[in-house]
Each structure stands twice: as structure tokens, then as C-alpha cells.
């Protein structure tokens, strides 16, 4: 089986963690699979309420503690090795508690994001 003409890539999320030093928030695309993007986020504090109308968003925690506030569900707390999927169309926000959180997020590449409060 070949790669069917697709570029085979290898990525390392540790580089993003190094670049995030001294920043409150950094989000970078790490890889693509089919029509989805895999992003790595490093942050402290709170990301604003938002919604992705046409894409689920799955979070996988690598380091720290990530708290998701999910409309209709309440607070979901994730630790390293845990995963949670927010369905398309559901309002949510993420909070990096403790020192910082490092997490992967998976969703349709270039998905629409509608912010329900201002970015700070």
C-alpha cells in the first residue's frame, strides 16, 4: 500500500511548547489527516465561548489540566491521557488551569469558529 501521492509527515508537539514560553496562548496546526487538522495548544487562562457549527472538536490532553465548559453539559475536566469530543453546534470554552495545559484538538480543517464573546 502506498501513500496514494500524499506527503507523509512527522510532527513533534514539543517545538510548539518551546515556542509558547512566555506567551499566554499558542495554537499551531501540527498535522492533517483527510479533511481534518490536528492542532496543539499551549495556554493558561480562559479561551472565550465559541461554537463550530459544522465540526465536532475533540480534545486530548498531553500535559496539565484542561477544563471545558460545555453548554448543556457543564464542566468537563480532563487530565493527561483523557479525551472529550464537543459535538458540532455546541457552545463551549476551554480553561487551562494550574500552570498551563498542553492539548491536541482535532476538527475539520479551516472549520468556522463563531466567537460568542470577545477575544482578550
Secondary structure, 3 states (H helix, E strand, C coil): CCCCCCCCCCCCCHHHHHHCCCCCEEEEEEEEECCEEEEEEEEEEECCCEECCCCCEEEEEEEEEEEEEECCCEEEEEECCCEEEECCCCCEEEEEEEEEEEEEEEEECCCCCEECCCCC
